[in-house]
Amino acid sequence: MLKFIRRVILTLIIIAILVVGAFALIGYVGYKDVVDKVSIEEKVNQLRSQDTYVTLDEISQPMQDAVVAIEDHRFYDHGGIDYYALMRSVVVNLSGTGNQGGSTLTQQLAKNFYFMEDNTSLRKISEAYVAKALEDNYSKDEILEMYVNIVYYGDNHYGIYEASTGYYNVLPSELNLAQASVLAGLPQAPSVYALSNHNPQTQERQRMVLKAMLDYKYINQSEYEAVINSI
């Protein structure tokens, strides 16, 4: 009986390895397909050549901190894939106690470069390969810079320059904590949180951003309370 159980377990392990390998191969093929058509370097150059592109030193520190805090607080610790966050999101989603994503900023940049029209599960694997290539060839600051310049903030504002000037009539370098905590929350659901909607959920999202910034020590309690009390 024990020998039979061992055989079953071994068979299941082999099947699992083969399945994982098959998915990895399919994902790699998808990755190669998109980067062979348009290389990552070309995508980066296209983004950087846009008139509204701004460098990281032209973006206020509160905006940078707000994005990292709410979207990927382990951004500076992982290599493009945050396996801890990924497993946590799987557990939470399977338990039915919430709905969490496990995508890093680098994965979201990869998605914006190549996979915005692809909603298949296998796309996530190809996305991971692109994320790894981005991490291998660009610094964290460059990845963060590209991310804030490519994401959609609602109301037809693409990139941080359009969002900053369009919503607040200020340059990205002039964004204060209150403004940054709003903008950083928009990309998750821009059609819902866009400021033209006057949706109370936008303020709830802003509170989430501020709480994340407080939890991860980007702001202190007094800074947190000052903005919270002004909402």
N, C-alpha and C positions, 0 to 999 in steps of 0.2 A: 504493500500500500504506500509506504513511504517513498519507494522508488518511483511509483506511478506519479505521486504528487510532485516529486522533483522534476520528472519529465514534463509534466504539464507546465510547471513554473518556467522551466528552461524554454519550452516551446513558446510560451507567452512572451518571454523576454526577447527571443529571437524575432518574433512577429513585430513586437514594439520597435526594435532596432531597425527592422526593414521598413516599417511604416515611416518612422522618423527620417530615415535615410531617403526614402522616396520623396517625402515632402521637401526635404532640404534640397534635393536635386531639382525638383520642379521649381522651387523658389529661386534657385540659382539660375536656371534657364530663363525664368522671367526677368531676373536682374540683368543678365547678359543681353537679353533682347532689347531692353530699353536703353541701356548705356551704349550699346553698339550703334543704335540709331542716333542718339544724341548723348555725347559723353557728359560726365559730371562736370568736367572743366568747362564745357560749352554752356551748360546750364548755369553755372556760377557766373561766367562772364556775361551771359545774357541778363541775369538779374542785376549784376553790378553796373551794367551799362545804362540802366534806366535813369531817367532824369531825376526821379524822386528818391533814388537810393541814398541812404545816409550811413556814414560809418559809425562804429560803436561810440567813438568819442564825441559824436554829435547827438547822442541820445542820453538823456538824463539818467543818473544813477538810480533814482527811485523807479524809473521805468524798467531798467535792466533787472533790478532786484525783484520787482513785482512779477515779471515774466518767469524768472527762474523759480521763485517761491511757489507760484500757483501751478505751473506746468510741469516742472521737473526739478524738485529741490535737491536731487542727487546728481544733477547735471555735471558738476565738476568732478564727480567720483566714478562715473561709469565710462565705458568705452563705446557708447552708442546704444547699447541695449542694457536696460536696468532689469536684470533678472529677478531681483528682489521685488521690485514694483510689479513686474509681470506676474509673478506667482501670487502676490497679494491680491491683484485684481482678479485673477482666476478664482481664488478662494472666495472672495467677496461676491463675485458675480454668480458663482455656482451655489452659494449659500442662500442667495435670494435676499440678502440684507442690504444690497445696494448695487450700484452700477459704476464700476471704476474702469478707467482705461489704463493700459500699461505702457503707452507710447512715450518715449523720451522726446525731448526737443529735436534731437538729431533725426529720429524716425519721422517726426512731423515735418521736418524740412524735406526729408526724402520723399514723403508722400506728396508734398506740394510741388516738388520738382517733377515727379513722374506718375503718381498714382491717384490723382484727384478723381479720375473717372472710373477707377477700378475699385469696386466694393467687395471683391471676393476675399475669402479667408486666406487663400494662397498669396494674395497680394502682400499680406503682412510679412511673409517670409522673404519675398523679393525686396521689400522695403528695408528689412533688417540688413540685407547685404549692402544696399546703398548706404545705409546709416554707418555701417562699418567702414566702407570706403571713404565716406566723408570724414570720419574720425581719424582715419589714417593719413589724410591729406590736408586737413585744415585744423586750425586751432579751435579751442572752445570759444574764444572770443569771436572768431570768424563765423562759427556756426550760429552762435547767438545773434550776431549781427545780421546774418542772412535770414534767419528765422523771422525776426521782427520786421524785416523788409519785404517778406513774401506773403505773410498771412493776411487773411481778410478780416477786417474789423467791422463789417456791416456798412450799410448806407453807401455802398459803392466806393468804399475807402480801402484800397489795397496798399499794404505797407504802412509803417509807422509814420512816415512823413504825411501821407494823405490823411491818416486818422488824426494826427496831432493838429494839423492845420485846419482840417475840415470840421472837427468837433469842437476844438478849443481856440482856434486861431492863434496858436503858438507853435514855435519850432519844437521838434523832439527834444532838443537840449534844454528847453524851458519847462518841460512837464514837471509839475510838482507831484507830491505823494497822492493827493486826492485824485488828480487827473490820471496818473499812472495806474492807480489801483482800479480805475474803471476800464481803461483801455486794455490792460493785461487780461482782464476777464472776458473780453468780447470774443476772441477767436474760438472759444469752445462752442458757442452757438450764436454766431453773428446775426442770424435772422431773428433770433429771439431777443438778444441783449442790445441790438442797435439802438442808439440813443433816440432816434426819431420815433421809436415805438413807445417811449415813455412807460416802459414796462417796469413794475415794481421788482421783478426778478433781477433786473440789472443792478439794483442797489443791493439785493441779497448776494449777488455774485461779487460785487465790490467788497462786501463785508467778508466774504470767503477769502478773497485775495489778501485783504488786510490781516486777517487772522493767520493766514499762512506766513505772511511776512513777519508777524510777531512771533509765531511759533519757531520759525527758523532764524530768528534773531537778525533780521534785516532792519527792523525798526524796534523801538522800545515802547513801553506801555503808554507813556505820555503821548508819543507820536500817534500811536494806534487810536487812543481815546479822542485825540483832537480831531481826527478825520471822521471817526465813527459818530461823534457828536454833531458833526456838520452835515451828515447825510440826511 
